[in-house]
Amino acid sequence: MPTLFLTRRDIQKLLNMKEIIAAVEQVFRDYAGGKATMPAKAYLSLQNGDLRAMPAAIYGAAGVKWVNAHPRNPLQDLPTVMAVMIYNDPATGYPLAVMDATDITAFRTGATAAIAAKYMAREESVILGIVGAGRQAYTQLKAHAELFDLKLVKVYDHSELATQRFTHLFPQYNMQSTSLDEAIDSDILCTLTPTQQPFVRRECIKAGTHINAIGADAPGKQELDPRILTDAVVVVDNLEQATNGGEINVPLKKELYSVDQVYATLDEVITGKKSCRENAEAITVFDSTGLAIEDIAVAKIVYEKVRNLPGYMKLDFVEA
Amino acid sequence: MPTLFLTRRDIQKLLNMKEIIAAVEQVFRDYAGGKATMPAKAYLSLQNGDLRAMPAAIYGAAGVKWVNAHPRNPLQDLPTVMAVMIYNDPATGYPLAVMDATDITAFRTGATAAIAAKYMAREESVILGIVGAGRQAYTQLKAHAELFDLKLVKVYDHSELATQRFTHLFPQYNMQSTSLDEAIDSDILCTLTPTQQPFVRRECIKAGTHINAIGADAPGKQELDPRILTDAVVVVDNLEQATNGGEINVPLKKELYSVDQVYATLDEVITGKKSCRENAEAITVFDSTGLAIEDIAVAKIVYEKVRNLPGYMKLDFVEA
């Protein structure tokens, strides 16, 4: 039985945001129902960064994403984050495919944030604010555009060039390069920076705003003034991961915020166990750290799409 | 930068037991000196088996082995265990290679047991007993033959066919198909079965025997009468893994053995921190569960050997 090898170029042609949003929403329902499993990530610390193993299983699919984070890589023209997934048949453990998972990661992160906004933001949300116009901005925009009728997209990045590159790539939307405070003044705000200095001030957040806090994904990182968290309805993708490295990690350590103040996990919100938009005035925050079940859900779509197609590399890999 | 793909056939041509023994011994020294890291395995439980992520880093190499154990696979002509390793540059996280790790696993397990025997068995050991003539028997024999001047190899398996296949494959050694009790009566005994019923009775173990207990690698498995453990000098490869699923796991749960009775870890023995063969009469037991540092040490040899050779598949895998 051959193993399928899908390079980053292959994967990029196969990802479709609409399909991914549907699959990611379903995997959160499956997880809530005990039909998706995800043991804790294993972290391997290295001198210049780290590597993480993210295993997960859903109906008909199992696998592990092995992903690095090396912040100084751009200095030598390499991406900070590169991910490879091994995709297995759960019935036998057979490695059905090895695929680049760099774009799978970006797409599922965008999809999950847009799903969170669907359940948490005001229904009439039409203004999207994006702070940080790096790679993740592209998939955040794609995903929110699937679920909201965006009238205006405000973009701020400290690099003018990054903002320009991003806004020019999406002529179909009303994109505006703005100041930081103007971008923050949106119906839905996506914060997408790797900072350790919270730059979103409490004063700038108007009533009714929904924030997707995406940037913080490791201990020490934070983007939001902790007073936003204490005033908001906060939903996390996974409590253990958020506590360890999500937006809440620094405020927790500084005792400016407590775990009891977290309102719900995203699967509880999606399944309707908890409802978090009680009125138009509430500020809501989704703290995203990225889950292995999201990755495997997307990998399954990709694999099912190409398993019987010619034109992809197949090798007798684990057979002697 | 291309990623190298090494199939099982490629790997089988590249493995050399002498080199592997040297590398595995060195990695235990490195580990003892804090120069090799190995976070705990991540387990993914599945209906018919499990998958395990085994990350590790040593000088110049990092990676994860992703390996399944599906006991019913042979019913559909698939191996019980199949392993894939992603091999990274620790400085950047770049995935330098993806390689089949099935035979890497078998070779490093054999190498580690032979190294344990070098430090734990009587120096004049010349009779090797092998119980269980499956795949692991091949690499156990190869490894012990590198380090001992074997005069006789006694083999027992409940399958006559397995024994015959094994003994015919090594005409260069004095191989003998024997009863179970005769095989146990050896200078060095390797137990290589997946049983949950301890079959090595205390009465059969003569003074001075060294036992490599390899079979038990998951909760519930055991091969040795627990009285052997209480009477022997017991060395484990890793205390956490051994406690969880090694030879000592069932006796620990039944309170027939306690963790305090474990004498040392293999790295302590190799570095001379603990000496375990005080006299010719002692019974010694090495409880092997298999470590991620052993895998990465072997993967590094393989990668260094072929990185600049033509004839292996290279793909621009993680680049867009």
Interface residues (C-beta under 8 A of the other chain):
Chain A: F5 T7 R8 R9 Q12 T37 P39 A40 K41 A42 Y43 L44 S45 L46 Q47 N48 G49 L51 A53 P55 A56 A57 A62 V64 W66 N68 A69 H70 N73 Q76 L78 P79 V81 M82 A83 V84 I86 N88 P90 A91 T92 G93 Y94 P95 V98 D100 T102 D103 M313 L315 D316 F317 V318 E319 A320
Chain B: F5 T7 R8 R9 Q12 T37 P39 A40 K41 A42 Y43 L44 S45 L46 Q47 N48 G49 L51 A53 P55 A56 A57 A62 V64 W66 N68 A69 H70 N73 Q76 L78 P79 M82 A83 V84 I86 N88 P90 A91 T92 G93 Y94 P95 V98 D100 T102 D103 M313 L315 D316 F317 V318 E319 A320
